[in-house]
Amino acid sequence: SNSRIENKLNGSSLVVLACLDSSRGSRSTMLIYEETRLLKKTIIDSVFEKMSHPRQAKYLEKEEYSSNKRWLEECQHVYITSARFRFEWFWNLFKKTFTRIFTDKKTKCNIFAGDIFMAIDNGLKTWNDYRNGVHGDQMDFRMEDLNEMVGEADDAFFTIQSFKENQTIEKGFVPPKREQIYVTDLSKLYPKDNDEVRIVGVDYAFANTTNNKQENDNTIIICYSGKWKDNRFERRLDHIEAHEASDSLGAADRARELFWLYKADYLIPDLRNGGETLYNRMTIPLNVGEIVGIPDLRGLTISDKFVYQVVPDAKLHDLQNRTVDKNAVPAIIPFVGTPELNSSAWIELKKQLESNNIKFLISVQERQNRIEDDGSFFKMTSEQVALDLLPYGQTDALVQEAVNLKTEFRNDKIKLTEPRTGTKDRVVILSYCNYIMSLIENEWLKQQQDDISLWDDIQLVY
């Protein structure tokens, strides 16, 4: 419903209207758009902007004023919004308005902006609010407190729009905690369809390869799935978690644990640096109780789907020979980045992003708003809240990593480099998993064509 405030002294009124087509018909001498970024540009242009008309003051009825342009008052247009993403429509309007300040000689335009430092100076915020923001979600801090419009770097390979528009997964894969595994029916955990492929990818970090500029370098594990639909895999990043570089052995065990809990078909480890050593650990069978609740204690080894493999045959043969468990499950597709392979993986990831074929978890702020709205937030302990929000925070970190990568071309190959103090572990392992998913997709398409050819060759006899 609409709200109306009337001033009995001069007859003026302030009316609040919803940004809907049904608001047509009103007239206004001053239009104020609150939280502009949330409003639809088409409704603003076709409905609200058409409401504007000059103020019809009583004194303008006198001939001495009505014939003098000096006293005519133009309608005022005020746009109020918090900062957000550069791909949103109001950012282009802001830039055009800024340009018109200097170029438009007939219409007056102006802009006003403030950040948390201005609010502190005027007593509206405190330095404690600033410190709390610094230690909170970095993207929201930059946008809400520093008033920064967030976008990709000028020479970025990925756009922030391709990520943000696809952050639609409200709840992905939630691995049970160790104490829950005792009472959880793992066969019913995160059910899997027959036409679905699941991958666990891991990019290891090691304490001895992490320098002072990479203090936040972590082992990253992701759970990535593809569901077959309309001759392609619709892809999802269902879960992402990080582990300290100092616990690489624990991270390898966690990757194997997630492989079984997620019901994955393949495990993709990065073999660079010490990845080969951890591969050896993956092939060793587990002892009962070594990792609580894992439904299968067998080791893992190189997948027998050689059409999906991307490292040389000699290397695969060497890795197979290292397998300790004679009954190991063939599921590992190792990845060793080369300039050619990395370039192909980046291009394939960009292709899937731009076709909106990869879905991600919603932002950590959206997730917190959801659990606050449904009341579950208030039933959780602080530890439970932190565990619930972690995958969403890691997804936000993935987006920031991706859009901050700079593009270089070397010998017709694409090389993406991170900022001096940044990392790219999350987006690298995503590109690896996505590339393997595309190889699987291509093979499924070939098999589908073979099946059609077989049916065409069958002759019916009556």
C-alpha positions in Angstrom: 0.0 0.0 0.0 1.1 3.6 -0.7 1.9 6.1 2.1 1.1 9.8 2.0 2.3 12.7 4.2 0.5 16.1 3.8 1.8 19.5 4.9 -1.3 21.5 6.0 0.7 24.8 5.9 1.4 24.9 2.2 -0.6 22.0 0.8 2.4 20.0 -0.4 2.6 16.3 0.1 5.1 13.4 0.1 3.9 10.2 -1.4 5.7 6.8 -1.3 5.0 4.6 -4.3 6.1 1.0 -5.0 8.3 0.5 -8.1 5.5 -1.1 -10.1 3.6 -0.4 -13.3 0.4 0.2 -11.2 2.0 3.4 -9.8 1.2 5.2 -13.1 -0.8 8.4 -13.1 0.7 10.5 -10.3 2.4 13.8 -10.7 5.5 15.1 -8.9 7.8 18.1 -8.7 10.5 16.1 -7.0 11.3 12.4 -7.5 13.5 10.6 -5.0 14.5 7.0 -5.7 15.6 5.2 -2.5 18.0 2.2 -2.9 18.2 2.8 -6.6 20.1 -0.4 -7.3 17.2 -2.5 -6.2 14.7 -0.8 -8.6 13.9 -1.8 -12.1 15.3 0.7 -14.7 12.4 0.0 -17.1 9.8 1.0 -14.5 11.8 4.1 -13.5 12.0 5.3 -17.1 8.5 4.4 -18.3 6.5 5.2 -15.1 8.2 7.5 -12.6 10.2 9.7 -14.9 7.0 10.5 -16.7 5.5 11.9 -13.5 7.7 14.9 -13.4 6.3 18.4 -14.0 7.3 21.9 -12.9 5.9 23.2 -9.6 2.6 25.0 -10.0 3.0 27.7 -7.3 0.3 30.3 -6.8 2.6 33.2 -7.6 3.3 31.8 -11.1 -0.3 32.6 -12.0 0.6 36.3 -12.1 1.7 37.5 -15.5 4.9 39.1 -14.3 6.2 35.8 -13.1 4.7 33.3 -15.5 6.3 35.0 -18.5 9.7 35.1 -16.9 11.8 31.8 -17.2 13.8 32.9 -14.2 11.0 31.9 -11.9 10.1 28.5 -13.5 11.2 25.6 -11.4 12.3 22.3 -13.0 11.5 18.9 -11.5 14.2 17.6 -9.3 15.5 13.9 -9.7 17.4 12.4 -6.7 18.9 8.9 -6.8 20.0 7.5 -3.5 21.8 4.1 -3.3 24.6 2.2 -1.6 27.5 1.1 -3.7 27.4 -2.4 -5.2 28.6 -3.9 -8.5 29.8 -2.1 -11.6 27.7 -4.3 -13.9 24.5 -2.9 -12.4 22.6 -0.3 -14.4 22.9 2.6 -12.0 26.7 2.6 -12.3 26.4 3.7 -15.9 23.9 6.3 -14.9 26.4 7.6 -12.2 29.2 7.9 -14.8 26.9 9.7 -17.3 25.8 12.1 -14.6 29.4 12.8 -13.6 30.2 13.6 -17.2 27.2 15.9 -17.6 28.4 18.0 -14.7 31.1 19.3 -17.0 29.5 19.0 -20.4 25.8 19.8 -20.1 25.4 23.6 -20.2 21.6 23.6 -19.9 20.8 21.0 -17.1 22.4 21.1 -13.7 23.7 17.8 -12.3 25.6 17.1 -9.2 26.8 14.1 -7.2 27.3 13.5 -3.5 29.2 10.6 -1.9 30.3 9.6 1.5 32.1 6.7 3.2 32.5 5.4 6.8 35.2 7.9 7.4 32.8 10.8 6.8 30.3 9.1 9.1 32.9 8.8 11.8 33.9 12.4 11.4 30.2 13.4 11.9 29.6 11.1 14.9 27.3 8.8 13.0 29.8 5.9 13.2 32.7 5.0 15.4 36.2 3.6 14.8 35.0 0.4 16.4 32.4 0.1 13.6 35.3 0.4 11.1 37.4 -2.3 12.8 34.4 -4.6 12.9 33.9 -4.0 9.2 37.5 -4.8 8.4 37.3 -8.2 10.1 33.9 -9.0 8.5 33.1 -9.9 4.9 35.6 -8.1 2.7 33.3 -7.5 -0.3 30.5 -6.0 1.8 33.0 -3.9 3.7 34.3 -2.4 0.5 30.9 -1.7 -0.8 28.9 -0.7 2.2 31.6 1.0 4.4 34.2 2.2 1.9 31.5 3.1 -0.7 33.5 1.3 -3.4 31.9 0.1 -6.6 33.2 -3.4 -7.0 34.1 -4.7 -10.4 36.8 -6.6 -12.3 40.2 -5.3 -13.1 40.6 -3.4 -16.4 42.5 -6.3 -18.0 40.5 -9.0 -16.2 39.7 -12.3 -18.0 36.5 -13.0 -16.0 33.7 -10.5 -15.3 32.1 -10.2 -11.9 28.7 -10.3 -13.6 29.2 -13.8 -14.8 29.7 -14.9 -11.2 27.2 -12.8 -9.3 24.3 -13.5 -11.6 24.8 -17.3 -11.1 25.1 -17.3 -7.3 21.7 -18.9 -6.9 22.3 -22.1 -4.8 20.8 -21.5 -1.4 22.0 -24.7 0.1 24.6 -27.0 -1.4 26.4 -30.1 -0.2 26.8 -30.0 3.6 29.3 -32.6 4.8 28.2 -34.1 8.2 30.5 -33.5 11.1 32.4 -36.5 12.6 29.9 -36.9 15.4 27.0 -36.8 13.0 28.4 -39.6 10.8 27.6 -42.2 13.5 23.9 -41.5 13.3 23.6 -40.5 9.6 22.5 -42.9 6.9 25.2 -42.0 4.4 23.3 -43.7 1.6 20.6 -41.0 1.9 23.0 -38.1 2.3 22.8 -35.7 -0.7 21.1 -38.2 -3.1 22.7 -38.6 -6.5 20.9 -39.2 -9.9 22.0 -41.7 -12.5 22.6 -38.9 -15.0 24.9 -37.0 -12.7 28.7 -36.8 -12.4 30.4 -35.6 -9.3 34.0 -34.5 -8.9 36.1 -33.6 -5.8 39.0 -31.3 -6.7 41.9 -30.5 -4.5 44.7 -27.9 -4.9 47.3 -28.5 -2.2 49.3 -25.8 -0.4 52.5 -26.6 1.6 54.0 -24.6 4.4 57.5 -24.8 2.9 56.3 -23.3 -0.4 54.3 -20.4 1.2 56.2 -17.1 1.5 55.3 -13.9 3.4 53.3 -12.6 0.5 51.1 -15.7 0.5 50.3 -16.1 4.2 46.7 -16.8 3.2 47.6 -19.6 0.8 45.5 -22.6 1.7 44.7 -26.1 0.5 41.4 -25.8 -1.4 38.9 -28.6 -1.8 35.8 -28.2 -3.9 32.8 -30.4 -4.7 31.7 -30.0 -8.3 28.8 -31.7 -10.0 27.2 -31.9 -13.5 23.7 -33.0 -14.2 22.9 -34.1 -17.8 20.2 -32.0 -19.5 19.6 -31.1 -23.1 22.9 -32.7 -24.3 25.1 -31.0 -21.8 26.0 -31.0 -18.1 24.4 -28.3 -16.0 27.2 -27.6 -13.5 27.2 -26.6 -9.8 29.9 -25.8 -7.3 28.2 -27.5 -4.4 30.8 -27.0 -1.7 34.2 -25.4 -1.1 36.5 -25.4 1.9 40.0 -24.4 2.8 42.7 -25.9 5.1 45.9 -24.5 6.4 49.0 -25.2 4.4 50.7 -26.6 7.5 48.3 -29.6 7.5 48.7 -31.0 4.0 48.4 -34.6 5.2 45.1 -33.8 7.0 43.8 -32.1 3.9 44.6 -35.1 1.8 42.6 -37.3 4.2 39.8 -34.8 4.1 39.7 -34.9 0.3 39.4 -38.7 0.4 36.7 -38.4 3.1 34.7 -35.9 1.0 35.1 -38.2 -2.1 33.0 -40.9 -0.3 30.6 -38.6 1.5 29.9 -36.6 -1.7 29.5 -39.9 -3.7 32.0 -38.6 -6.2 33.0 -40.4 -9.3 36.4 -38.8 -9.7 39.0 -37.1 -7.6 41.2 -34.4 -9.3 44.4 -33.6 -7.4 46.9 -31.0 -8.5 50.2 -32.9 -8.6 52.5 -29.9 -8.6 55.0 -29.4 -5.7 54.2 -32.1 -3.2 51.0 -33.3 -4.8 52.7 -36.5 -5.9 53.6 -37.4 -2.3 50.0 -36.9 -1.2 48.9 -39.1 -4.2 50.9 -41.9 -2.7 49.0 -41.4 0.6 45.7 -41.6 -1.3 46.5 -45.1 -2.5 47.1 -46.6 0.9 44.1 -48.5 2.4 42.7 -47.1 5.6 42.5 -48.9 8.9 39.1 -49.3 10.6 38.5 -46.2 12.7 41.3 -44.2 11.1 38.8 -41.8 9.6 35.4 -42.1 11.3 32.5 -43.1 9.2 34.0 -43.4 5.7 31.9 -46.1 4.0 34.9 -47.5 2.0 38.4 -48.1 3.3 40.0 -48.9 0.0 42.7 -46.7 -1.4 42.2 -44.7 -4.6 44.2 -45.0 -7.8 44.3 -43.7 -11.4 40.9 -43.8 -13.2 40.6 -46.4 -16.0 38.7 -43.8 -18.1 41.8 -42.9 -20.0 39.9 -40.7 -22.4 39.5 -38.2 -19.4 43.2 -38.2 -18.5 45.2 -35.1 -19.3 48.8 -36.1 -18.2 51.1 -38.2 -20.4 50.7 -41.9 -20.5 54.2 -42.5 -19.0 53.2 -40.5 -16.0 49.9 -42.3 -15.5 51.8 -45.6 -15.7 54.2 -44.4 -13.1 51.4 -43.4 -10.8 49.6 -46.7 -11.3 52.7 -48.6 -10.3 52.9 -46.6 -7.1 49.5 -47.7 -5.9 49.7 -49.5 -2.6 46.2 -51.0 -2.3 45.7 -53.9 -4.7 42.0 -53.3 -4.5 42.2 -49.6 -5.0 39.2 -47.8 -6.6 40.1 -46.3 -10.0 38.9 -42.7 -9.6 41.9 -40.3 -9.7 42.4 -37.9 -12.7 45.6 -36.1 -11.8 46.2 -32.6 -13.2 49.6 -31.1 -13.9 49.3 -27.6 -15.4 51.2 -26.7 -18.5 50.9 -23.4 -20.5 48.7 -25.1 -23.1 46.5 -27.0 -20.7 46.0 -24.1 -18.4 45.1 -21.8 -21.3 42.5 -24.4 -22.5 41.1 -24.7 -18.9 40.8 -20.9 -18.6 39.0 -20.6 -21.9 36.6 -23.4 -21.1 35.8 -21.9 -17.7 35.0 -18.5 -19.3 32.8 -20.2 -21.9 30.7 -22.0 -19.2 30.5 -18.8 -17.1 29.3 -16.7 -20.0 26.7 -19.2 -21.0 25.4 -19.2 -17.4 26.0 -22.9 -17.1 27.8 -22.9 -13.7 25.8 -22.2 -10.5 27.4 -21.1 -7.3 26.4 -20.7 -3.6 24.8 -17.4 -2.7 26.9 -14.8 -1.0 27.7 -15.1 2.7 25.6 -12.0 3.5 22.6 -13.4 1.6 23.0 -16.7 3.5 23.1 -15.0 6.8 20.0 -13.0 5.9 18.1 -16.2 5.0 18.9 -18.0 8.2 18.0 -14.9 10.2 14.7 -14.6 8.4 13.7 -18.2 8.9 14.8 -18.1 12.6 17.4 -20.9 12.3 20.2 -18.4 13.0 19.0 -17.9 16.6 18.9 -21.7 17.3 22.6 -22.1 16.4 25.7 -21.8 18.5 28.3 -19.4 17.3 30.4 -22.4 16.0 27.4 -23.7 14.1 26.8 -20.4 12.5 30.5 -20.1 11.5 30.5 -23.6 10.0 27.2 -22.9 8.1 28.6 -19.7 6.5 32.1 -20.9 5.7 31.3 -22.4 2.2 29.4 -19.2 1.3 32.4 -17.1 2.4 34.8 -19.3 0.4 32.6 -18.8 -2.6 32.8 -15.0 -2.2 36.6 -15.4 -2.0 36.5 -17.4 -5.2 34.7 -14.6 -7.0 37.2 -12.0 -5.7 40.1 -14.2 -6.8 38.7 -14.7 -10.3 37.9 -11.1 -11.2 41.3 -9.8 -9.9 43.3 -12.1 -12.2 45.2 -10.2 -14.9 45.3 -11.5 -18.4 48.6 -12.0 -20.2 49.2 -13.6 -23.7 52.4 -15.6 -24.1 52.9 -17.5 -27.4 49.2 -17.3 -28.2 48.4 -18.9 -24.8 46.4 -17.2 -22.0 48.2 -16.8 -18.7 46.3 -15.4 -15.7 48.3 -13.9 -12.9 47.1 -12.9 -9.4 47.9 -9.6 -7.7 51.1 -9.3 -5.7 49.4 -10.1 -2.4 46.6 -12.3 -3.8 46.0 -15.9 -4.5 44.2 -17.9 -7.2 44.0 -21.4 -5.6 40.2 -21.5 -5.6 39.6 -20.5 -9.2 42.5 -22.7 -10.4 41.0 -25.9 -9.0 37.6 -24.8 -10.3 39.1 -24.5 -13.8 40.7 -28.0 -13.6 37.4 -29.6 -12.5 35.4 -27.8 -15.1 37.8 -28.8 -17.8 37.6 -32.5 -16.9 33.8 -32.1 -16.7 33.9 -30.8 -20.3 35.9 -33.9 -21.4 33.3 -36.1 -19.8 30.5 -34.2 -21.5 32.2 -34.6 -24.9 32.5 -38.3 -24.4 28.9 -38.7 -23.3 27.8 -36.8 -26.5 29.9 -39.3 -28.6 28.3 -42.3 -26.8 24.9 -40.8 -27.5 25.7 -40.5 -31.2 27.0 -44.1 -31.2 23.7 -45.3 -29.6 21.7 -43.5 -32.3 23.8 -45.0 -35.1 23.2 -48.5 -33.6 19.5 -48.0 -33.7 19.7 -46.7 -37.3 21.5 -49.9 -38.3 18.8 -52.2 -36.9 16.5 -53.6 -39.6 13.0 -54.6 -38.5 11.7 -58.0 -39.8 8.0 -58.6 -40.0 
